[in-house]
Amino acid sequence: AVVSTQSTGGLTIGGGAPYCPCLYVVQVFENTPAWRDGTLEAGDELMAVNGRSLKGMTKVQAAKFIQRIDGDVKFTYAKLTIDTTHFKEAKTLDMVMKKVKHKCIERMSSGTADKLGLTRAVLCNDDLSNKLEEFERNARFYKELIVRSHFLLMDFGAVSTVYKGMGDLFSQIAVREKAAANEAFTMFADAHRNYHKVGAEFQKKAAPIMNKLGTYLHKAVPDMRLTIKKYADAKFEYLAYCLKIKEMDDEEYTFNSLDDPLPRVEDGNYEYRVVLRCRALSRAYFLQLRSDVRVKLQLLNSKHVQDLTEQLEKWTKVLLEYYEECYDVSTKANVFPIDIDLSTVVDAQ
């Protein structure tokens, strides 16, 4: 296959003489001619440039040769074909342990990581961390708000039940009293029963508000957490591939320094090229999920602000209506003073 680019920039080359029989693409940088063309990928073997064979060149010689070309650069290459099962290499114990290592590093301070000889560069530059922390704070706020609102409704229900019981009690007292007291206690009993009705109506109006707030907590938040989990897994998988490549580079460097090349290098470094491709694929997946998380967080934050404002306004309105209706009932139940014939009460006892 042949691909043309308008510039030599955008590729990192690996392999080549004296140890590897072929040159290959290590990485295609974003926003470069080669990246925009979308044909060359990590792991592809470079065979010729503008018709000239690269066989026998070192990677430095090949890079300088390409840089001296004016105008378009035409790469002749052999596509690396890999089975999709290679991408599942991330499920091996080695890759799982690498992912765990990066998860541990993420929780370390920069100073601790430096003392242990570990790097947190990629993790520290992850500006989504602050946004995710803000999301979790909002989730905790919603949970606390709903729990306290639930207890408030339960308390209103308990008070409402007490009012109903007192209304029944005052009705029993009214039966035993004479005309004036009977009328006063009857009115007082009706007032307490009305308190109960107002409370029941308040609970009826408040329930949908609670349900609306619960939708964010029980649906939006778990869905977002699932997306974040996928994003974190993709991020650590990409970092695990980066670590795997570093280990393979160190291994190759050590053997080359002893002038004893690795068998895999002499055979074309296929295993290494497969890992390069897997890293490129995992990075693309990681960046896609990163973009999705950003969009969802932005939408969720907007929804959080809008819904919270709307539901708190409704809650305040319903609560105000409850107190106004209770006040109205209290104003109409102006039954004091009440004249009671205590002798009748004593006789009844």
C-alpha positions as CSV (number, residue, x, y, z in Angstrom):
1,A,0.0,0.0,0.0
2,V,1.1,3.6,-0.7
3,V,0.2,6.7,1.2
4,S,1.2,10.3,0.4
5,T,1.6,13.1,2.9
6,Q,2.5,16.8,2.4
7,S,5.0,16.8,5.2
8,T,7.5,14.4,6.8
9,G,6.3,15.3,10.3
10,G,3.9,13.1,12.3
11,L,5.7,9.7,12.5
12,T,8.0,8.1,14.9
13,I,10.0,5.2,13.4
14,G,11.5,2.2,15.1
15,G,13.4,-0.9,14.3
16,G,15.9,-1.0,11.4
17,A,19.6,-2.1,11.2
18,P,21.7,-3.5,12.6
19,Y,19.4,-5.7,14.7
20,C,15.9,-5.6,13.2
21,P,15.3,-6.5,9.6
22,C,12.5,-4.0,9.1
23,L,11.5,-0.4,10.0
24,Y,8.1,0.2,11.4
25,V,5.8,3.0,12.6
26,V,6.0,3.5,16.4
27,Q,3.5,6.3,16.7
28,V,1.4,8.6,14.5
29,F,1.0,12.0,16.1
30,E,-2.3,13.7,16.1
31,N,-3.1,16.7,13.9
32,T,-0.3,15.8,11.4
33,P,-0.6,14.9,7.7
34,A,-0.1,11.2,8.4
35,W,-2.7,11.3,11.1
36,R,-5.3,13.1,9.0
37,D,-4.7,10.6,6.2
38,G,-5.7,7.9,8.6
39,T,-4.0,5.1,6.7
40,L,-0.7,4.5,8.5
41,E,-1.0,3.0,11.9
42,A,1.4,2.0,14.7
43,G,3.1,-1.3,13.9
44,D,2.9,-1.0,10.1
45,E,6.1,-1.9,8.4
46,L,7.7,0.9,6.3
47,M,9.2,-0.6,3.1
48,A,10.0,2.4,0.9
49,V,9.8,6.2,0.7
50,N,9.2,7.8,-2.7
51,G,10.1,4.6,-4.4
52,R,13.4,4.1,-2.5
53,S,13.7,1.0,-0.4
54,L,14.4,1.5,3.3
55,K,15.9,-2.0,3.7
56,G,19.2,-2.1,5.5
57,M,18.8,1.5,6.9
58,T,18.9,2.4,10.6
59,K,16.0,4.3,11.9
60,V,18.2,7.4,12.2
61,Q,19.2,7.1,8.5
62,A,15.6,6.6,7.4
63,A,14.5,9.6,9.4
64,K,17.2,11.9,7.9
65,F,16.4,10.6,4.4
66,I,12.7,11.4,4.8
67,Q,13.5,14.9,6.2
68,R,15.6,15.8,3.1
69,I,12.7,15.2,0.8
70,D,11.0,18.4,-0.5
71,G,7.3,18.2,-1.3
72,D,5.0,15.2,-1.0
73,V,6.3,12.0,0.7
74,K,5.0,8.7,-0.5
75,F,5.3,5.8,1.9
76,T,5.1,2.2,0.7
77,Y,4.2,0.0,3.7
78,A,2.9,-3.4,4.7
79,K,-0.1,-3.3,6.9
80,L,0.2,-5.0,10.3
81,T,-2.6,-7.5,10.5
82,I,-3.5,-8.7,14.0
83,D,-6.2,-10.9,15.4
84,T,-8.7,-9.1,17.6
85,T,-7.7,-11.4,20.4
86,H,-4.4,-9.5,20.6
87,F,-6.3,-6.5,21.9
88,K,-7.5,-8.7,24.8
89,E,-3.9,-8.9,26.0
90,A,-5.0,-6.3,28.5
91,K,-6.8,-9.2,30.3
92,T,-3.6,-11.1,31.1
93,L,-2.3,-11.1,34.6
94,D,0.7,-9.0,33.6
95,M,-1.4,-6.2,32.1
96,V,-3.9,-6.4,35.0
97,M,-1.0,-5.9,37.5
98,K,0.2,-2.9,35.5
99,K,-3.3,-1.4,35.7
100,V,-3.4,-2.0,39.4
101,K,0.1,-0.3,39.7
102,H,-1.2,2.8,37.9
103,K,-4.3,2.9,40.1
104,C,-2.0,2.9,43.2
105,I,0.1,5.6,41.7
106,E,-2.9,7.8,41.1
107,R,-3.7,7.8,44.8
108,M,-0.1,8.8,45.7
109,S,1.2,12.3,46.1
110,S,3.8,13.5,43.5
111,G,6.5,13.5,46.2
112,T,5.8,9.9,47.2
113,A,5.7,8.7,43.6
114,D,9.0,10.5,42.8
115,K,10.7,8.8,45.8
116,L,9.6,5.4,44.6
117,G,10.8,6.2,41.1
118,L,7.3,6.2,39.6
119,T,5.8,8.7,37.3
120,R,2.4,10.4,37.7
121,A,2.8,12.7,34.6
122,V,-0.2,11.3,32.7
123,L,-2.3,11.1,35.8
124,C,-1.5,14.5,37.1
125,N,-2.4,16.1,33.8
126,D,-5.8,14.5,33.9
127,D,-7.9,17.6,34.5
128,L,-11.0,15.5,34.6
129,S,-10.0,14.5,38.2
130,N,-11.3,17.8,39.6
131,K,-14.5,17.5,37.6
132,L,-15.1,14.0,38.8
133,E,-14.5,15.0,42.4
134,E,-17.1,17.9,42.0
135,F,-19.5,15.3,40.6
136,E,-19.1,13.1,43.6
137,R,-19.6,16.1,45.9
138,N,-22.9,16.9,44.1
139,A,-24.0,13.3,44.4
140,R,-23.3,13.3,48.2
141,F,-25.2,16.6,48.5
142,Y,-28.2,15.2,46.7
143,K,-28.2,12.1,48.8
144,E,-28.0,14.1,52.0
145,L,-30.8,16.5,50.8
146,I,-33.1,13.6,49.9
147,V,-32.4,11.8,53.2
148,R,-33.2,14.9,55.3
149,S,-36.2,15.7,53.2
150,H,-37.5,12.2,53.7
151,F,-37.1,12.5,57.4
152,L,-38.9,15.9,57.3
153,L,-41.8,14.4,55.5
154,M,-42.0,11.5,58.0
155,D,-42.0,14.1,60.8
156,F,-44.8,16.0,59.1
157,G,-46.7,12.8,58.8
158,A,-46.3,12.0,62.5
159,V,-47.4,15.5,63.5
160,S,-50.4,15.3,61.2
161,T,-51.4,12.0,62.9
162,V,-51.1,13.6,66.3
163,Y,-53.4,16.5,65.1
164,K,-56.0,13.9,63.9
165,G,-55.8,12.2,67.3
166,M,-56.2,15.4,69.2
167,G,-59.2,16.3,66.9
168,D,-60.9,13.0,67.9
169,L,-60.1,13.7,71.6
170,F,-61.6,17.2,71.5
171,S,-64.7,15.8,69.8
172,Q,-65.2,13.4,72.7
173,I,-64.8,16.3,75.2
174,A,-67.3,18.4,73.2
175,V,-70.0,15.7,73.6
176,R,-69.9,16.0,77.3
177,E,-70.1,19.8,77.4
178,K,-73.0,22.2,77.4
179,A,-73.9,24.4,74.4
180,A,-71.2,27.1,74.5
181,A,-68.3,24.8,75.5
182,N,-69.6,22.1,73.1
183,E,-69.5,24.5,70.2
184,A,-66.0,25.7,71.2
185,F,-64.5,22.2,71.6
186,T,-66.2,21.1,68.3
187,M,-64.6,24.0,66.5
188,F,-61.3,23.2,68.1
189,A,-61.6,19.5,67.1
190,D,-62.4,20.6,63.5
191,A,-59.4,22.8,63.5
192,H,-57.1,19.9,64.4
193,R,-58.7,17.7,61.8
194,N,-58.1,20.4,59.3
195,Y,-54.4,20.5,60.4
196,H,-54.3,16.9,59.6
197,K,-55.9,17.4,56.1
198,V,-53.5,20.3,55.3
199,G,-50.6,18.1,56.4
200,A,-51.8,15.2,54.2
201,E,-52.1,17.6,51.2
202,F,-48.6,18.9,51.9
203,Q,-47.2,15.3,51.8
204,K,-49.2,14.7,48.6
205,K,-47.6,17.7,46.9
206,A,-44.1,17.1,48.3
207,A,-43.9,13.5,47.1
208,P,-43.4,14.3,43.4
209,I,-40.7,16.8,44.3
210,M,-38.9,14.0,46.2
211,N,-39.3,11.7,43.3
212,K,-37.8,14.3,40.9
213,L,-34.8,14.8,43.1
214,G,-34.5,11.0,43.4
215,T,-34.3,10.7,39.6
216,Y,-31.0,12.5,39.6
217,L,-29.6,10.5,42.5
218,H,-30.9,7.0,41.5
219,K,-30.7,7.2,37.7
220,A,-28.4,10.0,36.5
221,V,-25.7,9.4,39.1
222,P,-25.4,5.6,38.7
223,D,-25.3,6.0,34.9
224,M,-22.6,8.6,35.2
225,R,-20.6,6.4,37.6
226,L,-20.7,3.6,35.1
227,T,-19.4,5.8,32.4
228,I,-16.6,7.0,34.7
229,K,-15.7,3.4,35.5
230,K,-15.4,2.6,31.8
231,Y,-13.3,5.7,31.3
232,A,-11.0,4.9,34.3
233,D,-10.6,1.3,33.0
234,A,-9.7,2.6,29.5
235,K,-7.3,5.1,31.0
236,F,-5.4,2.5,33.1
237,E,-5.4,0.1,30.2
238,Y,-3.8,2.7,28.0
239,L,-1.2,3.4,30.7
240,A,-0.6,-0.3,31.2
241,Y,0.3,-0.6,27.5
242,C,2.6,2.4,27.8
243,L,4.3,0.7,30.7
244,K,4.5,-2.6,28.8
245,I,6.2,-0.8,25.8
246,K,8.7,0.9,28.2
247,E,9.6,-2.5,29.7
248,M,10.1,-4.0,26.2
249,D,12.2,-1.0,25.2
250,D,14.4,-1.4,28.3
251,E,14.8,-5.1,27.6
252,E,15.8,-4.4,24.0
253,Y,18.2,-1.7,25.0
254,T,19.9,-4.0,27.6
255,F,20.4,-6.8,25.1
256,N,21.6,-4.4,22.3
257,S,24.2,-2.9,24.7
258,L,25.6,-6.4,25.1
259,D,25.5,-6.9,21.3
260,D,23.2,-9.8,21.8
261,P,19.9,-8.8,20.1
262,L,16.6,-10.4,21.2
263,P,15.2,-13.2,19.0
264,R,11.9,-11.2,18.7
265,V,13.8,-8.2,17.3
266,E,15.7,-10.3,14.8
267,D,12.5,-11.9,13.6
268,G,10.9,-8.5,12.9
269,N,9.8,-7.5,16.4
270,Y,6.2,-8.6,15.6
271,E,5.3,-8.9,19.3
272,Y,6.4,-5.4,20.0
273,R,4.6,-4.0,17.0
274,V,1.4,-5.7,18.1
275,V,1.7,-4.0,21.5
276,L,2.3,-0.7,19.7
277,R,-1.0,-1.2,17.8
278,C,-2.8,-2.2,20.9
279,R,-1.6,0.9,22.7
280,A,-2.8,3.1,19.8
281,L,-6.2,1.4,19.8
282,S,-6.5,1.7,23.6
283,R,-5.5,5.4,23.4
284,A,-8.1,6.1,20.8
285,Y,-10.7,4.4,22.9
286,F,-9.5,6.2,26.0
287,L,-9.7,9.6,24.3
288,Q,-13.2,8.9,23.0
289,L,-14.5,8.0,26.4
290,R,-12.7,11.0,27.8
291,S,-14.6,13.2,25.4
292,D,-17.9,11.4,26.3
293,V,-17.3,11.9,30.0
294,R,-16.6,15.6,29.5
295,V,-19.9,16.1,27.5
296,K,-21.9,14.0,30.0
297,L,-20.5,15.9,33.0
298,Q,-21.3,19.2,31.4
299,L,-24.8,18.2,30.6
300,L,-25.3,16.6,34.0
301,N,-24.0,19.7,35.8
302,S,-26.4,21.9,33.8
303,K,-29.3,19.6,34.7
304,H,-28.2,19.5,38.3
305,V,-28.3,23.3,38.6
306,Q,-31.5,23.6,36.7
307,D,-33.4,20.8,38.4
308,L,-32.2,21.7,41.9
309,T,-33.3,25.3,41.5
310,E,-36.6,24.3,40.1
311,Q,-37.4,21.6,42.7
312,L,-36.2,23.8,45.7
313,E,-38.5,26.6,44.4
314,K,-41.4,24.1,44.3
315,W,-40.5,22.8,47.8
316,T,-40.4,26.3,49.2
317,K,-43.8,27.1,47.6
318,V,-45.4,23.9,49.0
319,L,-44.0,24.5,52.4
320,L,-45.2,28.1,52.4
321,E,-48.7,27.1,51.4
322,Y,-48.7,24.6,54.2
323,Y,-47.9,27.2,56.9
324,E,-50.3,29.7,55.4
325,E,-53.2,27.2,55.4
326,C,-52.3,26.2,59.0
327,Y,-52.3,29.8,60.0
328,D,-55.7,30.4,58.3
329,V,-57.1,27.4,60.2
330,S,-55.7,28.7,63.5
331,T,-57.2,32.2,62.8
332,K,-60.7,30.8,62.2
333,A,-60.5,28.6,65.3
334,N,-60.6,31.5,67.8
335,V,-62.6,29.8,70.5
336,F,-61.0,31.2,73.6
337,P,-62.0,31.7,76.3
338,I,-64.0,28.5,76.8
339,D,-66.5,28.4,79.7
340,I,-66.5,24.9,81.4
341,D,-68.8,23.9,84.2
342,L,-66.2,22.2,86.4
343,S,-68.9,20.9,88.8
344,T,-70.3,18.9,85.9
345,V,-66.8,17.5,85.2
346,V,-66.5,16.5,88.9
347,D,-69.9,14.9,88.9
348,A,-69.0,13.0,85.8
349,Q,-65.9,11.7,87.5
